[in-house]
């Protein structure tokens, strides 16, 4: 197949779409990627890149980059400029860079949904079927996590998303909750495909020696580690209030590895409450280093705010935590909570309930090491059954071949009728 991927983010930025592109290339398919100049998550362009159209090859993948406004520090206006500039640039310049007529187009949509605009335009120009990979439910997520309140803006985005969905041959979603949401957008059920996310192969159980630098870097005691983005949707205030309720337990340490738009406010809150001895902020670390930090943790924390749209989400760190075989403390509801419960991989409490979170953290410290190890083992087994990377990539290849084959058959029928 000739596959064209449209994604605002791509290598060297770290996203699932990198795995799909690389795997399809290894299997002998021709892959083109229309993307932006890399600047996520720091907000500045990566070394070696200028904000100018650029074509490059990475491990056999043809990458076509268009200019955009960098994210900067991630303020609302800067993010809006980042999203809209890529959509405009990819719509105008993209067709000139991607000259090959693909058999199938794949659009990867975490945030923003505006990536669907150039994808739909390219699909129309090339008369190519479009497969939409939904990672974020716009406009609801924009309202919940992004703080957008304008009815006009939300209505315009809702109209845009529905229009792109109508153009799609398939809409791929990560969970049943996502599927029901997309169905409510008037997408026929036969077009909706549940395609779970996976974790990178680097996420696996690791035996760290006591002298490993990660053990030295993390505080001594029971280490409850959160790894990932610190944003509004993660409900970080709940961690702070729960940590304040456990400050009398000197051995319980809350550790945050990662940064994000709310990281500065989190740090300020910790300082104001005098929790620097209880909550430890390590800042960001390379994604390939995270499995070693997880291995050094006694338990791993995942949380989201309480709201209907986030309840449909399985946070990507759930798969990463399961793959690493560590016990999980989940402040979640909905699909994400159900995965942790079904796996028997840890404890689940309601989101935005500091007392419940504090009580569960204390309970984890009181469990025997063997009980926590059993949770981790159960989590890894569940991951292998439901989220194994190679199994899901096999499904992706079959889906894209099916869509491409339907297009070819349709073209042949048109020629026969003529």
C-alpha positions in Angstrom: 0.0 0.0 0.0 0.9 3.7 -0.4 -0.1 5.2 3.0 -0.2 8.9 3.8 -0.3 9.9 7.4 -1.4 13.4 8.4 -0.3 14.3 12.0 0.7 17.6 13.6 3.2 15.6 15.6 5.8 13.1 14.4 9.3 11.9 15.1 11.4 13.2 16.9 8.3 14.0 18.9 7.2 10.9 20.8 3.7 9.7 19.8 2.0 6.4 18.9 1.8 7.4 15.3 5.6 6.9 15.0 5.1 3.2 15.8 2.4 2.8 13.2 4.4 4.5 10.5 7.6 2.5 11.3 5.8 -0.8 11.5 4.0 -0.3 8.1 7.3 0.6 6.5 9.0 -2.5 8.0 6.2 -4.6 6.4 6.9 -3.2 3.0 4.4 -0.5 2.6 5.3 3.0 1.3 4.6 5.6 4.0 4.5 9.4 3.6 3.9 11.6 6.6 2.6 15.2 6.4 3.5 16.9 9.7 4.9 20.1 11.3 8.2 21.4 12.4 8.9 19.5 15.7 8.4 21.6 18.9 6.5 19.4 21.3 6.5 19.5 24.3 9.1 22.2 25.1 7.5 24.7 22.7 10.7 25.5 20.9 11.8 24.1 17.6 14.1 21.1 17.9 17.9 21.7 17.1 18.6 21.4 13.4 15.1 22.5 12.3 14.1 25.9 10.8 10.5 27.0 10.5 10.4 26.3 6.8 9.0 23.5 4.5 11.3 20.5 4.6 11.3 17.0 3.3 13.4 14.3 5.0 13.7 10.5 5.2 13.6 8.6 8.5 14.1 4.8 8.4 12.4 4.6 5.0 9.5 7.0 6.0 9.1 10.0 3.7 8.5 13.0 6.0 7.1 16.3 4.6 7.1 19.1 7.1 5.2 22.4 6.9 5.9 25.6 9.0 3.8 26.5 12.0 3.8 28.8 15.1 5.6 27.0 17.9 3.7 26.2 21.1 5.9 28.4 23.2 4.9 28.2 26.9 1.5 26.8 26.0 -0.8 29.8 26.7 -4.3 29.6 25.2 -3.6 32.1 22.5 -0.2 30.6 21.6 -1.8 27.1 21.4 -4.6 28.4 19.2 -2.0 29.9 16.9 0.0 26.6 16.9 -3.1 24.6 16.0 -4.5 26.9 13.4 -1.1 27.6 11.7 -0.5 23.9 11.2 -4.0 23.4 9.8 -3.6 26.3 7.4 0.0 25.4 6.4 -0.7 21.7 5.8 -3.9 22.6 3.8 -2.1 25.0 1.5 1.4 23.6 1.3 0.7 19.9 2.0 -0.6 18.9 -1.4 2.5 20.4 -3.0 4.8 18.4 -0.8 2.9 15.1 -0.9 2.7 14.5 -4.6 2.1 10.7 -4.4 -1.5 9.5 -4.7 -2.0 7.3 -1.6 -4.2 4.2 -1.4 -5.4 5.3 2.0 -5.0 8.4 4.3 -4.6 8.2 8.1 -5.2 11.2 10.3 -3.8 11.0 13.8 -5.7 13.3 16.2 -4.7 13.7 19.8 -5.1 17.5 20.2 -6.0 19.4 18.1 -8.9 18.2 16.0 -8.0 20.9 13.4 -5.6 18.4 12.0 -8.7 16.9 10.3 -9.0 20.0 8.0 -5.8 19.4 5.9 -6.5 15.6 6.0 -10.0 16.0 4.6 -8.8 18.4 2.0 -6.0 16.0 0.8 -8.5 13.2 0.8 -10.8 15.2 -1.4 -8.0 16.3 -3.8 -6.5 12.8 -4.2 -9.9 11.0 -4.0 -8.4 8.8 -1.3 -10.3 7.1 1.6 -9.7 8.6 5.0 -9.2 6.7 8.3 -9.5 9.0 11.3 -7.6 7.9 14.5 -9.3 9.7 17.4 -7.2 10.3 20.6 -9.1 13.2 22.0 -12.8 14.0 21.9 -13.2 17.5 20.6 -14.9 19.9 21.3 -15.8 18.4 24.7 -12.2 18.0 25.8 -11.4 21.5 24.7 -14.1 22.8 27.0 -13.2 20.5 29.9 -9.4 20.6 29.9 -8.8 23.7 27.8 -11.2 26.0 29.6 -12.9 27.2 26.3 -16.3 28.6 27.2 -17.4 30.4 24.0 -20.5 28.8 22.6 -19.6 30.1 19.1 -16.1 28.6 19.2 -17.3 25.2 20.5 -20.2 25.1 18.0 -17.8 25.9 15.1 -15.4 23.1 16.2 -18.3 20.7 16.6 -19.5 21.4 13.1 -15.9 20.9 11.8 -15.4 17.6 13.5 -18.8 16.3 12.3 -17.9 17.4 8.7 -14.6 15.5 8.8 -16.2 12.4 10.3 -18.6 12.4 7.3 -15.6 12.3 5.0 -14.1 9.2 6.7 -14.2 5.6 5.6 -13.4 4.5 9.2 -13.1 6.3 12.6 -10.8 4.4 15.0 -11.3 4.9 18.7 -9.4 3.7 21.8 -12.4 2.5 24.0 -16.1 1.7 24.1 -16.7 5.1 25.7 -15.1 6.8 22.7 -17.2 4.6 20.4 -20.5 5.7 21.9 -19.4 9.4 21.8 -18.4 9.2 18.1 -21.7 7.4 17.3 -23.5 10.3 18.8 -21.8 12.5 16.2 -23.9 10.7 13.6 -21.1 8.3 12.5 -22.6 5.0 11.3 -21.7 2.1 13.6 -20.1 0.1 10.8 -17.5 2.9 10.4 -16.4 2.9 14.0 -13.6 0.6 15.0 -12.2 0.1 18.5 -8.5 0.1 18.2 -6.8 0.2 21.7 -3.6 2.1 22.3 -0.4 0.3 23.3 2.8 1.2 25.1 6.2 1.4 23.6 8.3 -1.8 23.8 10.6 -0.1 26.2 7.9 -0.3 28.8 8.4 -3.7 30.4 9.3 -5.1 33.8 12.9 -4.2 34.7 15.0 -5.5 37.6 17.1 -2.5 38.8 20.1 -3.2 41.0 20.1 -1.3 44.3 23.0 0.8 43.0 21.1 2.0 40.0 21.1 5.8 39.6 17.3 6.0 39.6 17.3 4.5 43.1 19.7 7.2 44.2 17.8 10.0 42.5 14.4 9.1 44.0 13.7 9.9 47.6 14.1 7.1 50.1 10.9 5.6 51.5 7.7 4.3 49.8 7.8 5.9 46.4 4.4 6.7 44.8 5.4 8.0 41.3 3.4 9.9 38.8 5.0 10.0 35.4 3.7 12.2 32.5 2.1 15.5 31.6 1.0 17.8 34.4 -2.1 19.6 33.0 -5.5 20.7 34.0 -7.1 17.4 33.0 -4.9 15.4 35.3 -6.5 16.9 38.5 -3.2 17.6 40.1 -4.7 19.5 43.0 -6.1 16.2 44.3 -2.5 14.9 44.6 -1.5 17.9 46.6 -4.4 17.7 49.0 -3.9 13.9 49.4 -0.2 14.4 50.1 -1.1 17.0 52.7 -3.3 14.5 54.4 -0.4 12.0 54.5 2.4 14.4 55.5 2.6 12.8 58.9 3.8 9.6 57.3 7.4 10.4 56.7 8.1 7.2 54.7 5.4 8.0 52.0 6.8 10.1 49.2 4.8 11.5 46.3 7.1 11.8 43.3 6.2 13.7 40.0 8.3 13.0 36.9 7.2 15.3 34.1 6.2 18.8 33.2 3.3 20.5 31.5 1.2 23.7 31.4 0.3 23.3 35.1 3.7 22.3 36.4 4.6 25.8 37.6 1.4 26.1 39.6 1.9 22.7 41.1 5.3 23.7 42.3 4.0 26.9 43.7 1.2 25.1 45.6 3.7 22.6 47.1 5.9 25.5 48.3 2.9 27.4 49.8 1.7 24.3 51.7 5.2 23.4 52.9 5.1 20.0 51.2 8.6 19.9 49.7 9.5 17.0 52.0 6.5 15.0 51.0 6.0 15.8 47.3 9.2 15.7 45.1 9.2 17.2 41.6 11.9 15.8 39.4 10.9 17.6 36.2 10.8 15.9 32.8 12.9 12.9 31.7 13.3 11.3 28.3 10.5 8.9 27.5 13.0 6.0 27.0 14.2 6.6 30.6 10.8 6.3 32.2 10.6 2.5 32.5 13.7 2.5 34.8 12.1 5.2 37.0 8.9 3.1 37.1 10.9 0.1 38.1 12.3 2.0 41.0 8.8 3.0 42.2 6.8 1.1 44.8 3.5 2.1 43.1 2.5 4.3 40.1 -0.2 7.0 40.2 -2.6 8.0 37.4 -5.5 10.5 37.7 -7.9 12.5 35.7 -10.5 15.1 36.6 -14.1 14.0 37.1 -16.1 14.7 34.0 -18.1 12.6 31.5 -15.7 13.1 28.5 -12.6 12.1 30.5 -14.5 9.1 31.9 -14.5 7.7 28.3 -10.7 7.9 28.2 -8.1 5.3 29.0 -5.0 7.5 29.8 -2.0 6.3 27.8 0.0 6.0 31.0 -2.4 3.1 32.1 -1.0 0.9 29.3 2.6 2.0 30.2 2.1 1.2 33.9 0.5 -2.2 33.1 3.3 -3.0 30.7 5.9 -2.2 33.4 4.3 -4.6 35.8 4.0 -2.2 38.7 1.0 -1.8 41.1 -1.3 1.1 40.2 -3.1 3.7 42.2 -5.8 5.1 39.9 -8.0 8.1 40.7 -10.2 7.5 37.7 -13.8 6.7 36.6 -15.2 5.1 33.5 -13.2 3.1 31.0 -9.8 3.8 32.6 -10.9 2.7 36.0 -12.5 -0.4 34.6 -9.2 -1.5 33.0 -7.3 -1.3 36.3 -10.1 -3.2 38.1 -10.4 -5.9 35.5 -6.6 -6.4 35.5 -6.5 -6.6 39.3 -3.5 -4.3 38.9 -4.0 -2.0 41.9 -6.4 0.2 43.7 -9.1 2.5 42.2 -10.6 5.5 43.9 -13.0 8.2 42.6 -11.4 11.2 40.9 -11.0 14.5 42.7 -11.5 12.8 46.1 -8.3 13.7 48.1 -9.3 11.7 51.2 -10.0 8.6 49.2 -6.7 9.0 47.4 -4.8 9.5 50.6 -6.5 6.5 52.2 -5.6 4.3 49.2 -2.0 5.5 49.2 -1.7 4.5 52.9 -3.3 1.2 52.2 -0.7 0.4 49.5 2.1 1.1 52.0 0.5 -1.4 54.4 0.3 -4.2 51.9 3.0 -6.9 51.9 5.6 -6.6 49.1 4.4 -9.9 47.7 0.8 -8.5 47.4 2.0 -5.5 45.5 4.2 -7.6 43.3 1.1 -9.8 42.5 -0.8 -6.7 41.4 2.1 -5.8 39.0 2.2 -9.3 37.6 -1.6 -9.3 37.0 -1.3 -6.0 35.2 1.4 -7.2 32.9 -0.6 -10.3 32.0 -3.6 -8.2 31.3 -1.5 -5.9 29.1 -0.3 -8.9 27.0 -3.8 -10.1 26.5 -5.4 -6.8 25.5 -2.8 -4.2 24.6 0.1 -6.1 23.0 1.6 -3.8 20.5 2.2 -6.3 17.7 -1.3 -7.7 17.9 -2.8 -4.2 17.5 -0.5 -3.2 14.7 -1.5 -6.4 12.9 -5.1 -5.2 13.2 -4.1 -1.8 11.9 -2.5 -3.3 8.8 -5.6 -5.4 8.1 -7.9 -2.4 8.5 -5.9 -0.2 6.1 -5.7 -3.0 3.5 -9.4 -3.5 3.7 -10.1 0.2 3.2 -7.6 0.4 0.3 -9.0 -2.7 -1.3 -12.6 -1.3 -1.1 -11.3 1.8 -2.9 -9.7 -0.2 -5.7 -12.8 -2.3 -6.1 -14.9 0.8 -6.3 -12.6 2.3 -9.0 -12.8 -0.9 -11.0 -16.6 -0.9 -10.8 -16.6 2.7 -12.1 -14.5 1.7 -15.1 -16.7 -1.3 -15.8 -19.8 0.8 -15.7 -18.2 3.4 -18.1 
